[in-house]
Amino acid sequence: MEVSFPGLGIDLNINRVAFSVFGFDIYWYALIIMTGFVLAVIYAVCNAKRFDVKIDPLIDVVLVGLVCGIIGARAYYVIFRWNSYDNFWDMINIRDGGLAIYGGVIAAFVSGLIMCKIRKLDVMSVFDVAGIGFLIGQGIGRWGNFMNQEAFGSMTDLPWGMYSENTCYTEIVDGVTKFVGPTTVHPCFLYESVWCLWGFVLLHFISKYYYKFRGQMFFCYLLWYGLGRAWIEGLRTDSLWLVDNVIKVSQLLAIVCVLVAAAMLFIGFNDVKIKGRTIFKPVEAGEA
């Protein structure tokens, strides 16, 4: 597929298939997502001691979170596009894409919570290091959308507008459905990738020099990612509307994440107590 950024003078020819093994196609989408996951795990393992997390049980949490995250990402995607599938096999086929990040994040953190309890790890400490790692995985994983030429935004005449045979869609104007494209569109995959990778740098810096209480980095992750996703989701053309032309499902979820995270950070930094007990455990001197 030919892809170009006319305003930047960049022309590319991309192939969704990376290589084949005995006639079985291996897609860039899967390779890129796994690369992001592996780098996130490497970060978590290399920094686990800074967060007072034991590595061996952390690996157990990560492996269970990976499996549940993939299932959750696909389930979230399928649930909101239920009428698009004819049979069960189509529903579980992820080789052509179709993984919703929110579903994966929710499932990974819920399963991680359960595994932390089983392996006797401090939940907030694990979530802190995992949240930073998630930004690596999400920042890199979005390039899988580029290779599939999906998850792009509405029309734009900005210099970095992206064009391909897939950049076409329908929109409703005055009650009439109109076909638009191919045209230059917002490369939303790029926006989210840059947003997440900058967030990783920022949160890593904060975790080294301004880490005050358990859960701080996790809520910083929710705040940062939620802010970016709420904005980027507004540009996309393939998202599910909660209220037509008002707000999308993922936008609402992002806003909720931002509000909850902001409230939790306020509680943590102000050392709010319930019945004389601090809600979030402080970080001991020298731990981070």
Salt bridges, closest charged atoms under 4 A:
ASP60 OD2 - ARG119 NE 2.71
ASP96 OD1 - ARG16 NH2 3.05
ASP122 OD1 - LYS281 NZ 2.78
GLU192 OE2 - ARG142 NE 3.22
GLU233 OE1 - ARG229 NE 2.65
ASP238 OD1 - ARG236 NE 2.98
ASP271 OD2 - LYS273 NZ 2.72
GLU287 OE1 - ARG214 NH2 2.02
